[in-house]
């Protein structure tokens, strides 16, 4: 027997002797909805300034990458020091296929997912055999090797100048409308990543990942297939980062390894999840916007920006050990998010 009940604070779904409840009290969804609405309204306030629209579009992309990295960190219990490797895989796959083979953005997306999946599966055993410093060094070296390859085979990857003239995701016939569309597409990508990761972390898979993150040996003793979860936790976020690279290539119509495979880009992504709130998926959004706004604001200082920017980020890490999201969580210490429970009658 199937029945659906709408109550004041929840929706109840009954199937046989199983009972599913979805809590819908405002305190669970109010803040995320307000945040999403603010981000939807924001571009209309600055639509006359293409540089600001580009900045907040970049912030959404940064946040999407940071969300995937946060999920990977929690599920593998290891911090990937080379997330830009898969950004490079996605960006170069899209650029090369479009420029040399004429594939449109839809086809390059499919191939990007497959290529990212292949590389992630081939590299994923490192989460089983490498720990601590060794894992950090391996993941740090991978994007640097890729960057070197782009210089060695400069006739293909175009070295420092990178690949340009990539087909755009869309063309609405107006520069302003294009900027707005790219912002909303980047926002949609970020929110989809956020929703998927949030639901994952609140499921039994998320519980297993949290157990692995806390103590792998204890997780094994309670029946968690640690190796399977660690492989999946490495592969799936890596594909998400590859899709972000595909989006960068088709949005900005250029892709250069010197920009997205360098240590500078890696430091920005890592600092986003630290400043945002230590692998907090909601903190990743705060960290992404903070870093993007700070980077753009300090460019007015001229060349000294390259010194002031990293020093400012280091200062933020020192002064905010719990991250910007931690400041919010001190005042709102309860988790106000939907929860799905399964009970017997």
Secondary structure per residue as TSV (DSSP state, phi and psi in degrees):
chain	resnum	aa	ss	phi	psi
A	1	X	-	360.0	135.0
A	2	X	E	-117.3	133.2
A	3	X	E	-145.3	151.4
A	4	X	E	-129.1	123.8
A	5	X	E	-119.8	133.5
A	6	X	E	-106.7	109.8
A	7	X	-	-106.9	177.1
A	8	X	S	-60.1	-41.2
A	9	X	S	-119.4	7.5
A	10	X	E	-164.9	163.5
A	11	X	E	-111.0	130.6
A	12	X	E	-114.7	126.1
A	13	X	E	-117.8	124.3
A	14	X	E	-114.2	132.6
A	15	X	E	-137.7	106.9
A	16	X	T	63.9	-126.1
A	17	X	T	-96.4	10.5
A	18	X	E	-98.7	145.7
A	19	X	E	-132.4	123.1
A	20	X	E	-114.2	132.9
A	21	X	E	-124.3	134.0
A	22	X	E	-117.3	111.1
A	23	X	E	-73.5	128.2
A	24	X	-	-124.3	23.0
A	25	X	-	-61.3	144.7
A	26	X	H	-53.5	-34.4
A	27	X	H	-63.5	-20.0
A	28	X	H	-84.0	-28.4
A	29	X	H	-122.0	-8.6
A	30	X	H	-59.5	-54.4
A	31	X	H	-64.5	-45.1
A	32	X	H	-60.3	-39.0
A	33	X	H	-67.0	-42.5
A	34	X	H	-60.5	-43.9
A	35	X	H	-60.9	-44.0
A	36	X	H	-64.7	-39.4
A	37	X	H	-65.3	-39.0
A	38	X	H	-61.6	-42.9
A	39	X	H	-68.3	-28.3
A	40	X	H	-75.4	-32.6
A	41	X	H	-82.4	-30.1
A	42	X	H	-49.7	-47.7
A	43	X	H	-63.6	-27.8
A	44	X	H	-72.2	-18.5
A	45	X	H	-81.7	-19.4
A	46	X	S	-129.0	19.9
A	47	X	T	-63.3	-19.1
A	48	X	T	-80.9	-3.6
A	49	X	-	-120.2	92.8
A	50	X	H	-57.4	-33.6
A	51	X	H	-66.4	-35.5
A	52	X	H	-72.3	-39.4
A	53	X	H	-61.2	-41.3
A	54	X	H	-63.2	-39.0
A	55	X	H	-63.9	-46.0
A	56	X	H	-75.2	-26.3
A	57	X	H	-64.9	-44.0
A	58	X	H	-61.3	-38.3
A	59	X	H	-61.0	-40.8
A	60	X	H	-63.5	-40.7
A	61	X	H	-66.1	-44.9
A	62	X	H	-56.3	-46.5
A	63	X	H	-63.4	-39.9
A	64	X	H	-61.4	-44.0
A	65	X	H	-64.2	-43.1
A	66	X	H	-64.7	-35.9
A	67	X	H	-63.1	-45.1
A	68	X	H	-63.8	-40.5
A	69	X	H	-65.7	-36.5
A	70	X	H	-63.2	-44.2
A	71	X	H	-62.1	-43.1
A	72	X	H	-63.1	-40.1
A	73	X	H	-64.0	-42.9
A	74	X	H	-68.0	-44.0
A	75	X	H	-75.3	-28.8
A	76	X	H	-100.2	-12.3
A	77	X	S	60.9	29.1
A	78	X	S	-142.8	144.6
A	79	X	-	-97.0	118.1
A	80	X	-	-76.3	118.0
A	81	X	S	-92.1	11.6
A	82	X	-	-139.1	48.9
A	83	X	T	-62.6	-24.2
A	84	X	H	-69.4	-12.8
A	85	X	H	-58.9	-46.2
A	86	X	H	-77.2	-26.8
A	87	X	H	-62.0	-42.6
A	88	X	H	-65.4	-40.9
A	89	X	H	-58.4	-48.0
A	90	X	H	-66.3	-44.2
A	91	X	H	-65.7	-46.5
A	92	X	H	-71.5	-34.4
A	93	X	H	-61.6	-47.2
A	94	X	H	-63.4	-44.9
A	95	X	H	-65.6	-46.6
A	96	X	H	-65.9	-42.8
A	97	X	H	-66.4	-36.1
A	98	X	H	-73.8	-44.7
A	99	X	H	-76.4	-38.7
A	100	X	H	-97.6	-22.1
A	101	X	H	-122.6	-4.5
A	102	X	-	72.8	18.5
A	103	X	-	-72.2	141.0
A	104	X	-	-78.2	175.2
A	105	X	H	-64.2	-33.0
A	106	X	H	-65.3	-44.0
A	107	X	H	-70.0	-39.3
A	108	X	H	-65.4	-30.3
A	109	X	H	-64.3	-45.2
A	110	X	H	-61.7	-46.4
A	111	X	H	-67.1	-37.7
A	112	X	H	-59.4	-44.1
A	113	X	H	-61.3	-43.7
A	114	X	H	-66.8	-43.1
A	115	X	H	-66.8	-43.6
A	116	X	H	-62.2	-40.0
A	117	X	H	-63.1	-42.2
A	118	X	H	-62.9	-50.6
A	119	X	H	-63.5	-39.5
A	120	X	H	-64.0	-41.7
A	121	X	H	-67.0	-38.5
A	122	X	H	-66.8	-34.4
A	123	X	H	-91.8	-19.6
A	124	X	T	-55.5	-28.6
A	125	X	T	-57.4	-17.1
A	126	X	H	-64.0	-24.8
A	127	X	H	-73.0	-13.9
A	128	X	H	-97.4	-29.6
A	129	X	H	-108.6	-14.9
A	130	X	-	-118.3	137.8
A	131	X	-	-132.2	161.1
A	132	X	H	52.0	-125.3
A	133	X	H	-61.9	-36.3
A	134	X	H	-65.4	-43.2
A	135	X	H	-63.9	-42.7
A	136	X	H	-60.9	-43.4
A	137	X	H	-67.7	-41.9
A	138	X	H	-61.6	-49.2
A	139	X	H	-68.3	-27.9
A	140	X	H	-71.3	-36.4
A	141	X	H	-76.0	-33.6
A	142	X	H	-53.3	-53.0
A	143	X	H	-66.3	-28.7
A	144	X	H	-69.8	-36.7
A	145	X	H	-64.8	-43.6
A	146	X	H	-60.8	-41.9
A	147	X	H	-61.9	-40.9
A	148	X	H	-64.2	-37.2
A	149	X	H	-62.5	-37.1
A	150	X	H	-65.1	-25.0
A	151	X	H	-85.8	-39.6
A	152	X	H	-62.8	-42.7
A	153	X	T	-104.6	58.1
A	154	X	H	-63.6	-25.0
A	155	X	H	-69.2	-20.4
A	156	X	H	-97.6	-49.6
A	157	X	H	-92.9	-8.7
A	158	X	-	64.4	26.4
A	159	X	T	45.6	-126.8
A	160	X	T	-68.0	-36.6
A	161	X	T	-70.7	-27.0
A	162	X	-	75.4	-179.0
A	163	X	E	-94.9	131.6
A	164	X	E	-130.7	168.3
A	165	X	-	81.5	20.0
A	166	X	-	-69.2	142.6
A	167	X	-	-63.0	136.2
A	168	X	-	-73.1	159.8
A	169	X	S	-63.3	-38.1
A	170	X	-	-157.3	164.5
A	171	X	-	-143.9	107.9
A	172	X	-	-92.0	4.8
A	173	X	S	85.6	-2.3
A	174	X	S	-139.2	134.8
A	175	X	H	-61.4	-44.4
A	176	X	H	-62.4	-44.0
A	177	X	H	-66.2	-36.4
A	178	X	H	-62.1	-44.5
A	179	X	H	-61.7	-43.2
A	180	X	H	-62.9	-43.6
A	181	X	H	-63.3	-42.2
A	182	X	H	-65.1	-35.5
A	183	X	H	-63.2	-47.6
A	184	X	H	-68.5	-32.0
A	185	X	H	-66.6	-42.5
A	186	X	H	-65.9	-37.5
A	187	X	H	-64.9	-42.0
A	188	X	H	-61.9	-43.2
A	189	X	H	-60.5	-45.7
A	190	X	H	-63.1	-44.6
A	191	X	H	-68.4	-35.4
A	192	X	H	-63.8	-45.0
A	193	X	H	-59.0	-44.6
A	194	X	H	-62.0	-46.2
A	195	X	H	-63.7	-45.5
A	196	X	H	-63.1	-45.4
A	197	X	H	-67.5	-40.7
A	198	X	H	-61.1	-46.4
A	199	X	H	-66.4	-36.2
A	200	X	H	-63.6	-44.8
A	201	X	H	-68.8	-19.7
A	202	X	T	-98.8	6.2
A	203	X	S	-100.0	-179.2
A	204	X	H	-66.7	-25.6
A	205	X	H	-67.4	-40.4
A	206	X	H	-64.3	-36.6
A	207	X	H	-64.6	-41.3
A	208	X	H	-65.3	-40.9
A	209	X	H	-63.6	-40.0
A	210	X	H	-64.8	-38.2
A	211	X	H	-64.1	-41.3
A	212	X	H	-64.7	-42.0
A	213	X	H	-62.9	-33.8
A	214	X	H	-78.0	-50.7
A	215	X	-	-162.7	111.2
A	216	X	H	-63.3	-41.1
A	217	X	H	-64.6	-43.0
A	218	X	H	-64.4	-40.2
A	219	X	H	-59.8	-40.2
A	220	X	H	-64.1	-39.8
A	221	X	H	-65.9	-24.1
A	222	X	T	-96.6	10.0
A	223	X	T	96.1	10.7
A	224	X	-	-79.7	129.7
A	225	X	-	-77.7	86.2
A	226	X	H	-59.9	-44.8
A	227	X	H	-61.8	-42.8
A	228	X	H	-63.4	-46.7
A	229	X	H	-65.6	-36.8
A	230	X	H	-68.7	-39.5
A	231	X	H	-63.7	-48.1
A	232	X	H	-62.7	-38.8
A	233	X	H	-68.8	-21.0
A	234	X	H	-88.3	-42.1
A	235	X	H	-72.4	-50.4
A	236	X	H	-62.6	-48.2
A	237	X	H	-62.4	-32.0
A	238	X	H	-63.3	-40.1
A	239	X	H	-64.5	-39.5
A	240	X	H	-60.5	-39.6
A	241	X	H	-67.2	-36.7
A	242	X	H	-62.5	-39.7
A	243	X	H	-64.0	-36.6
A	244	X	H	-62.5	-38.5
A	245	X	H	-64.7	-40.1
A	246	X	H	-59.7	-43.2
A	247	X	H	-63.6	-41.6
A	248	X	H	-59.8	-46.7
A	249	X	H	-61.3	-44.7
A	250	X	H	-82.4	-17.4
A	251	X	H	-84.8	-50.0
A	252	X	H	-91.6	-5.4
A	253	X	S	61.0	20.4
A	254	X	E	-153.0	150.2
A	255	X	E	-150.4	125.2
A	256	X	-	-131.8	132.4
A	257	X	H	-62.8	-32.4
A	258	X	H	-62.4	-23.1
A	259	X	H	-90.0	-45.4
A	260	X	H	-105.2	-7.4
A	261	X	S	-109.6	-0.5
A	262	X	S	-79.1	167.0
A	263	X	H	-65.5	-30.6
A	264	X	H	-59.0	-44.9
A	265	X	H	-67.6	-39.0
A	266	X	H	-61.0	-43.7
A	267	X	H	-62.3	-41.2
A	268	X	H	-61.0	-44.8
A	269	X	H	-65.9	-43.7
A	270	X	H	-64.6	-40.6
A	271	X	H	-68.6	-27.5
A	272	X	H	-61.5	-44.9
A	273	X	H	-76.3	-20.8
A	274	X	H	-82.8	-49.1
A	275	X	H	-66.7	-36.6
A	276	X	H	-65.8	-37.9
A	277	X	H	146.2	51.9
A	278	X	S	49.0	68.3
A	279	X	S	66.3	19.4
A	280	X	-	-77.4	129.8
A	281	X	H	-68.8	-34.2
A	282	X	H	-75.8	-34.2
A	283	X	H	-65.0	-25.6
A	284	X	H	-62.8	-35.5
A	285	X	H	-67.5	-46.3
A	286	X	H	-60.3	-45.0
A	287	X	H	-64.8	-39.5
A	288	X	H	-63.1	-45.4
A	289	X	H	-68.1	-38.5
A	290	X	H	-62.2	-48.2
A	291	X	H	-65.6	-41.7
A	292	X	H	-64.3	-44.5
A	293	X	H	-66.9	-41.2
A	294	X	H	-64.9	-42.6
A	295	X	H	-62.1	-44.8
A	296	X	H	-68.9	-40.6
A	297	X	H	-65.9	-37.4
A	298	X	H	-77.8	-11.5
A	299	X	G	-64.6	-22.1
A	300	X	G	-67.8	-14.3
A	301	X	G	-79.9	-10.7
A	302	X	G	87.0	-154.7
A	303	X	G	-57.7	-28.6
A	304	X	G	-65.6	-13.9
A	305	X	H	-54.9	-34.6
A	306	X	H	-68.4	-15.6
A	307	X	H	-98.3	-42.8
A	308	X	H	-68.0	-39.4
A	309	X	H	-59.3	-54.9
A	310	X	H	-65.4	-34.8
A	311	X	H	-64.7	-38.4
A	312	X	H	-64.9	-41.0
A	313	X	H	-64.7	-41.9
A	314	X	H	-62.7	-40.7
A	315	X	H	-62.2	-39.7
A	316	X	H	-64.2	-40.0
A	317	X	H	-63.1	-40.0
A	318	X	H	-69.2	-41.8
A	319	X	H	-82.6	-20.5
A	320	X	-	-123.8	72.5
A	321	X	T	-60.4	-28.4
A	322	X	T	-96.1	0.6
A	323	X	H	81.8	170.0
A	324	X	H	-65.6	-36.5
A	325	X	H	-66.1	-29.6
A	326	X	H	-63.7	-32.6
A	327	X	H	-63.8	-41.0
A	328	X	H	-67.6	-41.7
A	329	X	H	-69.6	-23.2
A	330	X	H	-64.3	-33.3
A	331	X	H	-91.2	-22.2
A	332	X	S	-127.6	73.1
A	333	X	-	-75.4	-13.1
A	334	X	S	-89.0	150.2
A	335	X	-	-84.6	104.9
A	336	X	-	-92.4	68.5
A	337	X	S	-133.2	157.5
A	338	X	-	-61.3	146.3
A	339	X	-	-131.2	138.9
A	340	X	E	-109.0	121.8
A	341	X	E	-119.1	145.3
A	342	X	E	-118.7	124.3
A	343	X	E	-133.2	158.5
A	344	X	E	-78.8	162.9
A	345	X	-	-62.2	360.0
